[in-house]
Amino acid sequence: MTDIIVISGSPSKHSRSQLAANYAGKLAAEQGLSVKEISVTDFAPEDLIYARFDSPAIVEAGKAINGAKGLIVASPVYKAAYTGVLKALLDLLPQDAFKYKPVLPIMTGGSPAHLLAIDYALKPLIANLKGEPLQGVYLCDHHINKENLDQPVADEETAARINTQTNQFIEAIRRNHAASAVK
């Protein structure tokens, strides 16, 4: 079982939102947690568009997500919300796949104008899937250096925010795991 699943909702194979989410995953891995990425680009487009719930890749992703202790969900902002392809994937997951899991939402956009997309679009979706969304991190595109895969968050203040949110996410995972061990 993987501790953290990073769900990348960008249709681009090398997107800024994916880099930011993988950076948060790297920070978690440095604290001893196992991390696996699932990207919307991993699936056949037909599986997502035609809602093939029985697709082996979709079923496997659902099992991995269901077994994880925490999730990082990342998306670029498209039309003031998350991507449609991310929604298509999440619609195919088991209804309780996010249940009782801390979820770190990460979104990227071209300007601060879409900062509230996390609160008004992504967090309600996570809550509907029974996840426990944390505050989350919004990053402007110009704060991400696509050339530096080890440290893609180029802005110091933004890097500090993603570090703080990732640490809170890890603490939430450890609290949930400790509480479930007591039961």
N, C-alpha and C positions, 0 to 999 in steps of 0.2 A: 504494500500500500504506500502511495506517495502522500507526503504530508501536505503539500501545497500544489494545486493545479493553477497554472496561469492560463486563462482563457483570453486569447487574442481575437478581437472582433473586427480587425481590419482586413479588407479584401486585398491589401497590398502585402506581399511577402516580407518586405523590410520596412515596416512603417514606424513612425515615431512613437505611436501608442504601444506597439509591440516592444520597442526598445526600452521604453520607460517601465513597462510591466516586467520585462525580463531583468531589468536592473533591480527592481524591488525583489524579484525572485532570487537574484544573486545575493542580495543583502541577507535574505532569509537563509539561503544555503550556507552563508558564512557563519550563521548561528546554529548550524547543525541540522537544519530541516531539509528534507528531500523535496525537490521541485521538478515538475514536469509541465511542459507547455502543450496546450491544445489550441490550434489555430483554426479559424474558419476555413483557411486555405487547405487544411488537411483533408477536407471532405470533397467528394464528388459534388459538383454544383447541382446535379440532378437529385441527389439525396436531400439537399436542403430545400430546393425549389419545390419538389414534389412531395415534401414531408414524408420521407421514407423512414418511419419510426423503426422499422425492422432492419435497416442498413447495418451490417456488421460494424462498420466504423462508428456509426452513431451509438449503437448499443455499447460498444467498448468504451467510448468517451463517457457515456452516461454512468457506467460502472466506475470508471476512474474518478469522475467528479463526485459521485455518491460516496466513494470510499475515502476521499481526501478530508483532511482536518480543517483546511481553509482554502479560500479561493481568491485569486486576483483576477478581476474582470476588467479588461482594457478595451477601449474603443476610441477612434477619432470621432469628433463631432461632425455629424452629417445632418444638415437641416435642423439644427438645434437639439439633436438627440443622438443616440447611439446608432450604429450602422444597422441597416435592414438585415444584412447577412448574419450579424450577431443574434438578432431577434429570431431569425429563422432557425439557427442552431439551438438556442435556448428553448424554443417552442417544442423541440423534439426530445428534450431531456425528460426524465421522470419528474413528476410533479414535485416530489420532495427531495430532489437532488441537492439543493442548497440548504436543506433543513438543519438548523442549529449550527451552521458554519459561519465563522467570521468571513466577511468578504471585503476586500480592499478594492474599491472602484478607482480606476485611473482613466482619465480622458485627456485627449490632446485636441487643440484647435488652433486656428490661425491667429486669434486675438483673444484678449480677456473678455470679449463680449459674450462668449459662450460659457463662461465660468459656471453658471448655474445649471448647465446641462446635467451635471452629476446629480444635483439635488432634485431637479424636476423630471428627469428622464431615467437615468441609470439606477439610482437608489430605489425608486418605486418598483422597478422591474425586479431588482434583487430581493426586495422585501416580499413581492408577490410570489417569488419562488421559495419563500420561507428562510432566506438567508439573513444574516445579521450584518447589514452594511456599516462600515466604519465611515469616518468623515470623507476620506478619499482625497485624491490629488488631481488637480487640473494643471496641465502644462501647456504653455504656448509653444507652438512649433519652433520658434527661434531659440527656445531654451534647450533644445535637443540637438546634439551633434551626432549625425548619423555616421560620421567617420570614426568615432571613438566608441567602440562597442563595450569596452571595459567601464567607461565612465561617460555614458551618453548624455547625462543631465549636466549641461554646461553652465547653467546659472546657479550660483552658490545658494541663494535663498530658496530656490526651487529644489535643489538637491537636499537642503536641510529639511524641507517639508516632506519630501518623499522618504527620507531616512526616519523622521519622526513617525510618520504614518505606518511605515513598515515595522518599526519597533512596536508600536501599539497593536498592530495586526498580529505579530508574533506572540505578544503577551496574551492577547485574546485567545489564540489557538492553545497556548499552554494552559490557560485557565480552564477552557472548555475540556481539554484532555484530562486535566487533573480532576475536574468535577465528575466526568464520566467514569473515571477509574474508581472513585469513591462509591458510586452507585452499585 
